[in-house]
Amino acid sequence: MPVRHVPVVIVGAGPAGLTVANLLRAASVDCVVLETESREFIEQRPRAGFLEEWAVRALERHGLADRIVQGAPTHTEFEFRFEGERQRFPYTEITGHHHYVYPQPLLVTDLVREYADVRGGDIRFGVRDVELHDIDSDQPSVSYSAPESGERRLLRCEFVAGCDGARGVTRTAMPDASTTVARHDHGVGWLALLAEAPPSSDCVILGVHPRGFAGHMARSPEVTRYYLQCPPGDVPENWPDDRVWSELHTRLAVEGAPPLAEGRLVEKRVLDMHDYVTEPMTYGRLYLAGDAAHLVAPIAAKGMNLALHDALLLADALAAYCAKGDDSGLRRYSAAALRRVWQYQEFSQWLSELYHGPSSGDPFRAGAASARMRRILGSPAAATTFAELFLGKGTDH
């Protein structure tokens, strides 16, 4: 079996893995990225696209956000539609910060280009049967099958960064006896829709309705993302186009609002709303980042931002160790990352009750959700707290 030694092996070429790779490359730390999919696939895989401003500024400091800063649309407010009323929530006016709208495939494309094409980094697409070995020793390794020949190859390393998502192999390498996985199920699903139709509003619309949550998010001048709350385990076949548009019109209808612009539905997927957190995010020489370590339902658009936060912490810690033998960042990594993870999880759960309480069939949950909404809209202090959490401000404590 051909063997190579490299300080860091990164499993997974999503936002977390590619950010770690770019930062290590910039710090002159050699690394190899292993990815089971093709480059074309990861650059086109549909994913959400809300980036919090702190994340963009962090990428910008490392030269990884030029296209975002120069061309990505920014969002400064959204609109609640609730009990037949519509009310704008100007979170940038409240906090001074905003969101960037930059779908994950565009970010992945930028990061792959920077790492592989500009900085000459080693990334291997289409690998198969990735296995981790001896991660509890000071000489871990990763083996895989080469896509061209099926030949087994081995990378000996000092550290493994597990960035291969919820279904990846690095999660399963964490021994049950040394980790705790906390899980939560929101008890609902979301039907994710992509419509070839112009946006019907100049901002995100969040519809809280007794029939279920509905969301409207512009993706481009010609394409709009919609969400519809549905039962968990539902299937797209239960949602013909006529039913989709009927429910969207019903759940987002308020007096004085323009009608929704309809168009061809080019995507229908059901997302079950559930979360998990792995603690600690490390075992031996394996360090998890992003969805490999934790999953937060897309209720609050936090997933990609959390992945970037993990990656920034992990890359700095690995670079400090490889350059100076300083292991303090590695020792603190899990605890530092989990502080923000749990803040985002708690906010997502809180927001889930706001969105889904009125359609729960439980009068108590519905009444509590109504009180929560009116407090946000009526109290400056509550609005400020909500806006800061929505933007990920001050959530590392």
N, C-alpha and C positions, 0 to 999 in steps of 0.2 A: 504494500500500500504506500503510494507516494506521501511523504510527510513534509510539512513545512512548519516552522515556528514563527509566531506572530504575537505581539503583546496582547492584543484584544481581538476576539472574534465576536461579531455582532450578528445575531440571528434575527432576521426580519428587516425589510426595507420599507417600513412605513415612516411617518413623521418622526417617531422617537428614534428608530435605528439610524435613519439618515442624518438626523441632527447630531447624534452622538458621533457618527462617522466623520462628518464635516468638522466638528470641533476638535476631534482627535487629530485629524489630518492637519488642521491649522496649527496644532501644538506639536507637530512633528512626531506624533505617536502612531506607529504603524498599526493598521487594523485591516480585517477582511470582513465584508458584509456578505452573508448568505441569504438568498431569497428564493423561495420555492416557485414563485410566479415569474412570468416574463416581464421585461421592462415595459413593454407595451401595455400589459395588463394593469400593472400598478399605477401607470400614468393615466389610465382611463377609468379605473374603478370608481363608481359613483360613491361619494361620501359628502357629508355636510361641510359647511364652510364658514363658520363664524370664529374669527380669531380675536381674542381679547387684546387690548392695546399693549398691555405689559408684555405679552408674548411676542408681538411684532417688534417692539422696541428691543427686546432681548435678542431676537434674530438679527435685527438691524445692526446691533453692536458687533456682531460676528460676520457682517457682510452677506447675510443670507436672506435679506428682505427687500432688496431693491425693487423688484417688480411689484411687491405688495404695496410698499409705500408710494410708489410712483403711479400705480394704476388701479389699485383695488378700491371699489366703492366703500364708503364708510356709512355706518348706521349710528344715528344719534338718539333715536326715540323709537318706540313702538306704540301700537294702539291696542288697548283692551276693548273687547266687545263683550258686554256683560249685562244681563237683564234688560236687553233692548236698547242699551246706551253704548256710546262709543266715547272713549277718553284716551287722549294721547298721554304717554308717559315719557317725558323728556330727560332720559337718564344722563345724557351728556351735559345738559344744562345744570343738573343736580351735582354731578361728580367731576366734570371737566374731562371725562374720558369717553371713548367710543369703541365700537366694534369695527373690524375690517371684515368684509365679505370676500372670502378667497377660498373656493372649494378645495378640499384636500387633494384631489388629483393635480391641481395646479401647483400646490406647495410641493408635493412629491416630485413632480417634474422638475421644478427648480432645484430641489435638493439633490436629486440624482445627477442632473447636469453639472452642478457645482462640484460634487464629490468625484464623479467618474470622468467627466469630460474636461473640466477646468483644472481640478487639483490632482487628477491622475490616480484616484483611489481605486482599490481593488474591490469590485462587487461582482458576485457570481449569481447569475439568474438561473432559474429553472432547476435548482438542485433538488435532489430527492433523498428521502430517508435520512434526515438529519438526526444525529444522536449525540448526546452529551456524555462525557466520560470523566470520572474522577473529579467532579466539581468540588468535593469536600477536601481535596488535597491542594498543594501549592503547584501542581502540574496538571491542570485540567486539559481537556482536548475536546474537539468536535469533529465528528466524521460525517461524511455525506457521500452520495452517489453523484458522479458527474453527469450532466444531462446528455452530453454527446455520446458517451461510451458506456455509461453505467458503472464505470470503474469507481471503487471505493477510494476515498481520499481522506487524509487526516490532517487537521490543523492543531498543533500543540500551541498552547497559549498560557498566559498568566490569568486572564479574566475572560468571562463570557457575559455579554450583555444580551439579555433575553428580551427582544423587542418584536416578537412574532405574533402578538395578538392573543385573543381569547381562545383560539383553536390551535395555537402553536404548541411545539414540543417543549419549550422551555418551562412552561407552567407545570407540566407533568413531571419535570425533573425535580421539583421541590418536594421533599419527602413529607408525607402527611404528619409524621411525628414531630416535625420541626416547624410546621406552619399552621396557621389558623385561617380559614376562609370564611368570612362573614358574608352572608347573602341576604338580599331583600327582593321581593317580587311586588311590583306595584299593582298587580291584578288587572292590568289593562294592556291592550295592544294599540299600536298606531299604524294606520294604513298610510304608507309613504307614497306620494304621488308626484309625478313630474308631468307638467302640462305644457304643450307648445302653445302658450297663450301669454299675452303681455300681462305684467303685474296689474292688479286692480287697485293698488294703493302704492303710495310712495314710501311706505315703511312696512315692517313686519306687523301682521295682525294676529292677535291671540284671542280666539273666540272661546269663551267659557259658557257652555250651554247645557240645559238639562238633558239633551240628547247625546252629549259628549263634546269633548274638546275638538276644536278645528284650528288649524294654523295656516297662514299665508306668508310665504317668504319669496321675494323676488330673487331670481338667479341671473337673469339678463333681461334686456328689453323685450325678448321674445319668449322667455321661458320662466315659469313660475313653479315653485315647490309648494305643495299643499300637504297637510297632515289631517287625518280624520281618526279620532279615537274609535276603536273597535274592540270586540271581545278578544281576550288573549287566545292565541291558537287559531284565530280566524285565517282565512285564505283569500287571496286576491280574486279567485273565481266567484266569491260571494258578492263581489262589488263590480257589477257591470257599470259602464260609463254613465248611464242615465241615473243610477242610484247614487254614484259618487257626486255628480253635479247637484242633484236634488239635496243631498245632505249638506254639501258645502254652502249652497244658497241658504238653507234653513239655519244652519249653525252660525253663519257669519252675517246674517241679515240684521241691520239696524236702520232706524229711520235716518234719512239724509245721506246714506252711503251709496256710492255708485254701484251698480250691479257688477257681479263678477264677470270677467271676460273668460269665456269658455274656449277650449281648444282641444286638440288631440292629446289623449293621455298616453304618454310613451313609457311610463314606468308605474308599476304597482307592486309594492312590497309590504308585508306585514312585519312590523317590529314589535316583539314582546318586550315590555318595559320591565327590566330587572337589573340589579346591580350586584357586584361582589367586590370584596377587598381582600387581598392576600397580605397577611402579616406574619413575619417581616417580609420585605420585598427582596431579601437576600438570603442566600444559603451558600456557605463556603465561598467559592470564587464566582458564583453566579449572581448577577444583579438584574432584576426584572424592571422593566419600564413600560409605561403605557398600558394597553389593554391586557398584556400578559400578566400584569400585577393587579389591575383593578378595572372594572367596567362600570361606567356610570351611564344610565339610560339617557337618550338624547333629549330629555325633557328640558334641560337647561343649557344645552349646547356646550357642554364642558369637556367632552372626551378628548378632542384634539389638543385643547389647551393644557389639559392634565398631562398628556403624553409629552408635550414640549417642555413642561415644567420638570418632569422626571429627567428628560434627556439633558437639559441644561445642567442640572445638579450632578448627574452621573458623569457626564463628559468632563466637567471641571474636576471631580474627584479622581477619575482615572488619570487625567493629565497630570495632576499634582503628584500622584503616586509614581507614575512612570518617569517624571522629570526629576523629582526630588526625594522620592521614597516616603512622601508624606501621606499616611493612610487615614488621617483624621476625617477627610471628606467621605471616604468609603465607609468608615465606621458610623458616621452620622447620616449617611444617605437615606436609609429606609425611614428613620424617624422624621427627617426633614421633609421627605416627599409625602409621607402619610399625613402630615399636618394639613396640607392643602387638599389631599385626597378626601379626608373626612369632612372638611369644610364644604367641599363641592358636593359630596354625597348628601350631607344634611340639607343643603340648599335645594338639591334636586328633589329630595323627599318632601320638603316643605312646599315646593312649587307644584309637585304632583298633586298634593291635596287641594291646592288652589285651583288647578285645572280640572281635576277629576271628581272632586267632592260633589259638585252639583248634579252629576249624572250617576252617582254611586247607588242611588235608591235608598240611601240612609239619610233621613231628615236631619240627624245631628251633624253628619259630615257636611251636608249641603249648607246648613246654617252656619257652621264654623267657617266654611270656605267663603261664604258671602261676607261674614264679618272681617275675614282676613283681607279680602279684596277692598272693602270700603276703608279699612285702616290704611292700606297702601296709598289709596287715592285721596284720603282726607287728612293724613298726618304727615307734615314735612319730615319729622324724625323717622317715621316708619318708611317713608319714601326714600330717604337717604340710605338707610340700612339696606333696603331691598336693592337699590341701584348699585351700591358698592358690591354686594354679593353677586349680582347679575353680571358685573364686569370683572369679578375676581380680584377686587381691590382689598388689600389688607387681610388676606386669607391664609397667611403662613403662621398664624399665632395659635 
